[in-house]
Amino acid sequence: MDYRQAGVDIDAGNEVVRRIRTLARGTFTPGVLSEIGSFGGLFQLGAAGVTDPVLVASADGVGTKLRLAFMTGVHHTIGRDLVNHCVNDILVQGAEPLFFLDYLATGRLDPEVALKIVQGLADGCRENGCALLGGETAEMPGFYADGEYDVAGFIVGAVSRGRLIDGKTISPGDGLIGVPSSGLHTNGYSLARRIAFDIAGLHHDSVVPELGTTIGEALLVPHRSYLAVVRPMLSNGTGTGTGTVKGMAHITGGGITDNLPRILPHGMHAVIDRGAWTVPPVFRWLQSRGAVPVDDMYRTFNMGVGLIIVCASADVTAIIDRLESAGEPHAVLIGEIGAGGHGVQYA
């Protein structure tokens, strides 16, 4: 008995790392000082050009959206989902990404599948100006079923201390601007899969007329990164009318209901006008086919709003204009901050 007979192919793993090295090099920025394959990745913070830097870090996964990848055989978008999710999580505090690390675990290593996943990671990193600094590929026979895997990511970014966005200046009367999502992003898939495949009895390649595509394609739309459209506001002025951002919330698991309160100071609540934007068809279809209560929809899915920006009411127009100039023409005012209480109230 040897390691290969026990289910672990070291040679296959080494070949994957060799091919990954080329993908990762394509994401390297001036701060990278090491090669893929080192015991630790090296990054020179000074190369980021950030004065009085504060490091902002986050770790996350893709959740049960992976089940869609297993069903459809589409693996190249999962990496982009993961990178963009992590980028958004640090962006809401004003940070730009520096580097990213990934962890890929599977029962039996399929080099082609692994490379598709890493290709997505590399694409996501390159699009966000972030170095894929390193990672781990673990082959764990008997732990994961054949054809299944899990992937997680860790990101580090930086922001100047004076430009840190922490929500402390949020006050009653401030406006809430909603920026559209591209779909479900990476949350709510346990419920979405139950509705689509158990209740509706669909196959992943079943066409849903209301969506104009297959259910698999609709649910696999990649998680959007907001860095490109928000970046112009990360170094803005401090007075009203300049487009100053007081706080941002990435709408992930828990929806608007649970994520927006995370940035609100004590003694304030948010009032959201559900009629301020048109909920995308995929969410309306899921709610209808699953007979999901409205409150549960807003606590499970992003409902078409992937990012919420908080600003003074006098800055709303300026920020919406800046978003449009950066390539986002569909941001809208969706509510305001109220005094007293806590949480989110829907109107």
N, C-alpha and C positions, 0 to 999 in steps of 0.2 A: 504494500500500500504506500502510495506517495501522495503529495499534495494535489496533484492533478486528478488522481482517482478519487480523492475526497471532495472534489468539486471546484477547486481553485486553480485557475490556469495563470501562473505567474507570467509566462511568456506573452499571453494575450494581453495581460495588464500592462506589461512593459511596452508592447506595440501601441496600445492606446495612448499611453503617456507620450511616446515618441511623436505620434501624429497630433496630439493635443498641443505639443510644444509649438508647432507652427501656427496653429490657430491663436494661441495666447500671445505670441510675439506680435501679431497684427494689432493687438490692443494696447501694447506697451506705450506708456507716456514717458516724458523725460525724468520723472521721479523714480522709475523702476531701476533697481540696481542688481537684480538677481535674475536667474533663469528658472523656468519651470523644471521641477525635479529636485530643487534644493530642499533641505529640511524646513526652511522657513523662507518666506518671500521678503525681500528688502525694498523699502520705499523711502526715498529722501523727502521729508516733509517740506523742506525749504523750496523744492522745485515747484510746489503748488502755488507759490507766490501769494500766500495769504498772510496778512499782517495780524499779529497777536492771535494765532489760530486756536480754535476750539475744535477738537475732533468729535465727530458725531458718528455713531456706529449703530448698526441694526442687523438682525438676523431673521430670516423667514423661510417659508417653504411655499409650495404650490398647492398643497392640500389635495383634495380628491379630484381636482381637475386632471390629475395624472391618469385617472381611470379612463378619461376620454382619449388620452394619448394611447393607452393600451388597446382600447377598442378599435380605434381608427388606424393605428400604425403611424400616426403623425407625431413625430418626436422633435422636430426642429424648431417648434415655437415655444416649447416648454422653458428652454433656457432664457429666451427673451422675456417671457412672463416673469420669471424669477428676478432677473436683473432689474426690470422696470419697477416691480413691486418694491424692491429694496431701495432703489433710487428715490422713489416718491416718499418713502418713509423718512429719509433724512432730509429731503428737499423741504419738507414742511417746517423744518427748523432753520432753513436758510442755507443749508450745506450743499456744496457741490461734491460729487463723488470723486474719490481718489483711486481706490482699488477695491477689488471684489475677490472673494474666495468661494469655492463651491464644494459641496460634499455630495457625491453620487454613490448610492449603495444599491446593489442588485444581487439576486440569487446566483445567476450565471451570467458572466460578462459577455455581452454581445458587442463586439467592437464597433460594428456599424451603427447600432442604436446609440451607444455611448458617444460616438463622434457627432451624430446628429444633435444630441443634447448639448454637447460642448460647442458645436457650431452656433447654436442659438444663444448660448451664454456669451460667446465671443462677439456675435453680431450686436447683442444688447449692450455689451460693454463699450464696443467701438462707437455705437450710436450715441452713447451718453458720455463719451470722453473719459471712460473709466478703464483702468488696467485690470485685466484678468491675471492676478498676481500668483495664483496657485490654487491648490485644492486637493481633494482626496477622492479616489475611486476605490470603493470597497466591494469585493466579491464575497458574498456571505451565503453559501449554499445551505439550504434547509431553513433559512430565515425569511427569504422572499421567494415567492413562487416564480417559476420560469416565466420570463417575459414581463416581469414586474420590477419596478425600481422605485426609489425615493430620491429626491434631490432637494437640497437646501442651500441657502446662500448667506454669506456674511459680507457686509459692505462697510467701508470706512470713508467718510467724507470730512470736509473741513469748512469752517466759516469763521470769519473775523469776529472776535468777541463783540464788537460794537454793532455787528449786523445780524446777530443771533435773533431769530424770530421765536419768541417764547409765549406769546399771548398775554403777557402781563399788563399791556396797555389797553387791552380790549375793554370797552365800556358800553353801557346801555345806549342804544341808538345806532351803533355801528351796523354797517351793512354786511350781508352774507352773499358772496358771489359764487355761483355754481359753475364749475367747468365740466363739460361732458366727459363721460366715460366712453370706452370703445365697446363695452359689452359687460359681461359679468366680471371681467378682470380675473381674479383668482379666488373669489369667495362665493359661498352659497351653493357649491356644486353637489353636496350631499342631497340637498333638497331638489335642485334642478335635475339631477340624474334620476331621483325617485319619481319625479313627475313625468319626465320624458320617456323613461324606459320601463318603469314599472306600472305607472298609472295610464299613460297614453299608449304604452306598448310599442313604441317606435324602435327602429333599428338606427344605428348611428348615421346611416346613409339615407334615411327616410327624409323626403322633401316635405317641409312644412310650408304650405302656401302663404300663410300670414307672414312668414319670415323671408320668403323668396330664396331659400337655400335649404340645405340639409340641416337637421338638428345638430349633427356633429360639427359641421362648419360654424354654425351659429354659436355653439358653446365653446369652441376653440379659438375664437377671436383673441389675439394676444392682449395682455394687460398693457395699457398705455403708460408711457412715461410723460410726465408734465414738465420735465426740466427745460426743454427748449422754449416753451411758452412762458414759463415763470422766471427764467434766468434774467431777463431784462429788468425785473423788479427787485432783484436781490441786492442791488446797490443803489436803491432809490433815495430820494430826499426824505426829510423828516417832517415837513409841514403839510397841512391839508392842501389838496389840489395837486400834489406831486405823485400820487399813486402809492402811498406808503402802505405796506402790508403789515398788519398787526398780528395776524395768526393765520395758520393754514391747517386743514385737516384732510388727511388721506382717507377716503371712505372705503374701508376694507371690511373684514368680518365684523358683523354687528351693525353694518349699514350706517346711515346718517344718525340714527337714534343713539347708537353707542359710541360712535367715533367723534362727532362734533363736540360733545361735552368734555372730552379729554383736554381740550385747549382753552376752555372757558374758566375765568377766575371764579372764585367762590362768590356766591350770591348773584349769579347771573344765569339766564337761560337763553335758549335760541328759539325763535319763532320761524318756522319754515312754511312757506306758501307752496303747497303741492301743485297748485295750478300754474306756477310760474314757468314751468318747463314741460315739454311733452315727454312722457315716459316712453322709452324705446319699445318697439314691438316684442322683443324677446322677453321682456319682463311682463308685459301685458299678457302674452301667451302663457307663460308659466303660471301667473296668478289665476288665469281663467281655467286652464286645464287641471291645476292642482287645487282649485277652490281655496287658495291661500288667503287668510285674513290680511287686510291692508296693513295693519300694524306689523304683522310678521314679515311682510314683504320689505318694509322699510327698515327692519332690524336684521334682515338676512342679506339683502342685495343692495347694491349702490343705487339702483333705480335710475341709472342714466347720469348720475352726478358722481364723478370719481374724485373730485377735489373741491373743497370749499375754502374760499379766501375771505378773511375778515378784514375790514377796513373801515375808516371813518365814513360816514354817509357822504361827506363832501368829496371823498376820493373814489366813489363807486364808478362814476363815468370815466375818470382818468384810467382806472385799472382795467375796465372793460375795453377801452380804446387801446391800451398797451397790449392786452392779450390779443386783440384783433391784429395789431401790427406785427405781433410775433407769430401769427398763423392760426390763431384760435378765434373764429368769428362767432361762436355760438355760446359764449359765456353770458350768463344772465343773473340779475339780482333775484335771489330766491328767498330772502328773509332778512331778519334783523335780530340784534341782541336786545333782550329785555332785562329789566332790573328785577332782582329777587328770584326766588325759586332755584330750580336746577333742571338739567336735562334739556330735552327738545319738545316743543309743542308744535303740532301741525295745524295749519289753518286750511 
